[in-house]
Amino acid sequence: MTAPLPLKQTPLFAEHLALSGKMIDFGGWSMPVSYGSQIDEHHAVRRGAGMFDVSHMLNVDVVGSQARPYLRHLLANDVDRLAEPGRALYSCMLNPQAGVVDDLIVYLLTPEHYRLVVNAASADKDLVWMARVAQAGGYDVTIEPRRELAMIAVQGPQARDRLAQARPALGRLARGLAPFTAEGTEGVLVARTGYTGEDGVEVVLPGAEAPALWRDLLAAGVAPCGLGARDTLRVEAGLNLYGQDMDELTQPAEAGLAWTVSDHDPQRDFVGRAALAYGLKWQLLGLKLLDRGVMRAQMAVHTAEGAGMVTSGTMSPTVGTSIGFARLPDSVSPGDAAEVEIRGRRVPAVVCRLAFVRRGKVLDSGEP
C-alpha cells in the first residue's frame, strides 16, 4: 500500500496552530476550517474585519513580449480590457469544448508582465494546460509559478482601516484603490479584490514576511477566519466555487458566468470559442429553503419545469435560512417553487436570483 503524501503547509501554518485552528485536509493542504466558531468568524467579516490565509492559491506570472496575445488566446475574457497597469480582470480558462478548466483573476502589472491567481486544487493541472497552450500556439512567454509567495485576504467593512492600523504603508495603498485594482510596493502587492461580498483587500507578499503581517493584523483587531466562514460568505455573495459550481464539463453560461466571456472582437481566437453554445438547457440560480434543513451539493431539486441539482448549499448566518445554488432547467424563473431532496424527504424551497447578500445587506433575490 502506498503511504499518503504529507499535507502541504502554508507559511502561516504555525500561526494557525498557535490560534488553535481546527486543521483539515483541503485539497492536499493542511488548512484551518475554523478557530472555534464559524458563525462568529462569518459575522466578523460582515460587521468588522476578518482575515483568511489563502496562500494555498497559486500566483502565476506570465512574462514576455507575447504575454498579451498569449493571454488573449488562453482566457475567455479579454485582457485588452485592462487599460493600465494595476487593473484586474476575472476570467474563466476554457478547454476546446468550452468547459471551464479553472476560474481566476488576472492582473496587469506591466505591458509584458501579468499575474494570474488560480485555485489551489487546480493549480498543477492549470500549469500543464497553460504550458500546452503556449507551446501549441508558439507563444514566446515565461510561465512562472510563484510558490514562494503568501496571500492574506483581509475582508469586511473595516478591512482597509484595520490594515492601515496594522501597516500604515499598506493601508495608504489600500485606501487609494478602486475595486478590482492593485498596487505594489517593495515586493508586496495589495489588491482590492476578495471572495466574501464585502469590501477588502488581498495582500500578496513573500512567505517569510506573512507571519509578521498576520500577527500585526491580529493586534489591530482583525479576526482570523477559516475555510468554513469563507464558504458561507461566498455562497451568500453568489460567488462560484470551482469543482462544485463548474468544472471541465460545464460551460460558463451554465455556471452563471456568461458575462465573463468576451466575444466582442470577432478576430480573437480564444480557446473554447468555437464550442461555446447558446441557448443552453441549464442555468445557475439561487434557492432558499422554506423549511428546516440544510442544502448541500449534489442534492436533487424538483421544479414544475423539470429536475435539477444543488451545486452549493449552506446555512446562511446572515439570511437565517439555508441557501444555495442550483443548476436548473432554463425555463425556471426566480420566484418559482421548488423542492429539495434532503435525507429522503422533499423540502419546499423558492428559486432566487444570485446573490443573497452584498456589503452586509440582504438582497431582494426575486422571490415573491
N, C-alpha and C positions, 0 to 999 in steps of 0.2 A: 504494500500500500504506500502511495506517495504521501509524504508529510505535507500538510497545508503550508502555503507560503506565509511568512510572518506578515502581520498587518503593517502597512506603511504609516509613518507618523509625520505630522507637520511640525514646523519649528515651534509651534505653540503647545505641543503635547504635554510637556511638564507643567505648563500653566493650567491646562485642563485638569490634570491630576491634583494640583495644588488647590483647586477650587472644588474638589470632589465631583468633578464632572462624571456623569454616567456614560462610559465609553461603549460604543458598539462598532461592529464591522459594517462600514458603509462603503461598498464597492472596493473592498480591499484596503481601506483606510480605517485606522482607529480614530473615531471622531466622537465628540460629545453629543448625546441626544438631548440632554438637559443637565442643569446643575442643581436640580431639586424640584422646581415647579415649572413645568412647561407653560402653564397658564400665566404665571407671574411674568415669565420671560416674554410671552406674547404681548401682554399688556404694557410691559416696559417699553417695547418698541412703538406701540400705538400711542402711548401717552408721554413718553420721555425720550429715552435713548437706550438702545441695546447694541451689542456687537456680536458678530459671528466670525469664527475662524473659517475662511473659505480658501485656505491655502492649498486644499486638495485640488481645486480647479487649476487648470494649466494655462499660463501665459505663453503664447507662441508669437515670436517676432518673425515677420516676413519682410525681408530686406532686399533691395536691389532696384536697378533702373526699370525692371519689368514687374515690380511688385503691383503696381496699379492694374495693368492689363491682366495679370495673373488672377488677382482677386476679383476683377470684373467677370472673369470666366468661372472662378471657383464658387462664388456666392450668388444666391438668388436675389439678394438686394444689391444695389449698385453703389460701390464705393465712390463713384463720381459725385454722389450726393454729399460727400464730406468735403465741404468747400474750403476748409482751412485746418491747419494742424490743431489738434485738441478736440476735434469733433468725433463723436462716436455714433455707431450705427448697429442696430440689431438685425440679424440675418439668420436664415437657415442655410446650411450647406447640403446640397442635394446629390443624390446618385443619378445615374442616367434615366432611371424610371421615375424620377421626381420624388422619390421617397427621402425623408429627412435623415441625413447622416448625423447631423448634430445641429443644435442652435447655439448661437454665440454672439458676442459683442466684438466689433472691430473698431479700433481707434486709429485715426491718422495721426502719427507722431511727426513725421516729416514726409515730403513728397516721395521719398524712397524707403520709408520705414513705417510699417503698420504693425499693430499689435492685436492679436486675437486672444480672447479668453474663452476657452472651451470647457465643457463639462468634464468632471474628474473621471467618471466611469467610461466616457467615450474617448478620452484623450489619446490613448495609444492607437486606436483604430483611426482617429482623425489624422494623426501624423502620417500614418501609412497612406491614407486616402489623399492627403494634401500633396505628398511627395509623388504619388502616382499621377495626379492631375498635372502637376508641374512638368513631370517627365514626358507625359503624353503630348502636352502642348508645346514642349520645347522652351518653356519659360526659364530664363536665367535668374533665379531667385534663390535666396538662402532662407531656409525654414528652420528656425532655431527655437526649440523648446526651452523655456526659462524656468527650469525646475528649482533653481536656487532662490526664486522669489516667493514671498509670502503675500497673502491678501487678508486684510481685515475689513469687513463690511460694518460700518457704523450707521445705524438706521434709526429713524424716529424724528419727531418734530423738533427735538432739541439736539439732534446729532451733530450738526455743524457747530453749534455753540459749545458743546462738550469737547469736540475735537480741538476747538480754539483754546479752550481752557487747558487741555492736556498738552497740546503742542501748538503754540501761537503761530509759528511759521506755516504749519499745515492748515491751521484754521483760516489764515488770511487767504490762502489759495482756495479753500473750500467756499469761503464767503463770496468770492467773485465768480464762481462757476455757474453757468446756466445748466439746466437739466441736459444730460447726455453730452457733457463736455468734460474734458480732463486737462490737467496741467501738472507739470512735473517740476521738482526741484531736488538737486543733489541726489539723484538716483531713486527718488520716491515719486510715484505717480498718484495723484488724487483725482478720482473720477466721480462725478455726481450721478452715479448710477446705483441700482440696487434691485432687490428681489422681494420687497415687502409691501409695496404700495405706499410707502412713506418717503418723506424727504430723507436724504442721507448721502453718504459717500462710500466709496470703496477705495481703500488705501493699499497700493502695491509697493512693497519695499523688500530689500534684501532680507532673507530669512533670519539672519543673525540679529537683525535690528527689531524683529517683530515682537519678541517677548517684552522688551522695554516699552514699546508703544502700547502693548496690551495692558501692562501694569499702570502706565500713566492714564490710560482711559478709565481703568477701574477706579483709580484715585479721583478722577473727575466725575465719578458717579454713573458711568456707563455700565449697564447690566450685561454680564456675559450671558449669551443665549445659545442654545443648542439647535440641532437639526430638527427637533420636534416643533419648536416655535417657528423655525424657518418654513416648515411645511404648512402650518396653519395660516401663517401670514401670506404666503404666496398663493394659497387657494383662495383666501378672501380677496386678494388683489387680482385674481383671474389670470395668473401667470402660469404658463405651461411648464411641466417637468419632462425633460427628455427621458424616454424609456417607459413612461406611463401615458402621457397625453399625445405622444407622437413617437414614431420610430421610422425605420427604413422602409416600412410598408405603408406609411402614411404620407399623403401629400399635404403641403402646407395648408391648403384650403380646408382640408378635413380636420385640421387642428386649430382652426380659427386664426390662421396666420397668413391668409391670402394677402393681407396688407404689407407683409414683409417681402413680397415678390415684386420686383421692379421690372416691368416689361415695356416701359415707355420707349426705350431705344430699340427699334426693330433690328438693328445691326448687332446688338450684343448677344453673343452666343454663349450663354452660361449653361453649366452642366444641369441637365434635367429639363431645360426649357421645352424641348421638343415633345416631352412626355407629359407636360402639365395638362391636366384635364379640367374642363369647365363643366358646370352643371353636375357636380358630384352628388352621389346619393346620400352622403353623410355630411353632418355639420357638428360642430362642438358648441354645446350650450350649457348653461348652468342648471342646477337642480337645488331646490330647498325641500327638505323633508318636513312633512306636516304632522308627524307623529314621532314617538320615541324611536331611537335607533341611530346608528352612525353609518353613513355610506362609506364604502371602501372600493378601491379599484377592482374591476372585473365583475362587479355585481350586475345582474341583468336589470334592464329598465323596460317597462311596457308602456306604450302610449297607444292612442287610437290610430296613429299613423304607422305603427309597427314597433318592433323591438329595437333596443339599443343597449349600450353598456356604459357603466360608470368608468371613467378613466382616472379620476382623482376624487377622493372624498375625505371629509374630516368633520369633527365637531367644531363649529366656529365660536371662539370665545367672544367675538365682537357681535355677531349676529344673534347668537344664542340658540341656534339650531344646527342640525347637520346640513352642510352644503357640499357641493361637488361639481365636477364637470362630467358631461356625458356625451358620448358620440351617438347622435340620434338621426333618424331619417330627415331629409332636407325639407319635408313638408311640415315638420313640427315647428311651432312658434312659441315665443315667450308667452306665458300665461296658460298654456295648455296643461292639462292634468297628466300625471304620470304615476306609475307605481314602481317601487324599487324592491327587488327581492332581497330580503335580509333574513338570513337563518330560516329559510323555509316559509316566510310569510311576506305578503306584498304590503309594503308600507306606502301610504299616499304621499305624493310629492307634487311640486309645481315647477314647471320649466321657467327658467330665468335667462336674462342676458348676463353676460360676464362684463364687469367684475361685480363683487359684492360689497367691497369696502375700498375706499381710496382716501388717503390722508386722514384716516381716523373716522371718516363719515360713512355710515351705511348708505349704499346707493339704492336708488329705485331700480330694481332689476327687471321691471316689466311685468311682474305678475299682477293679477287683479288686486 
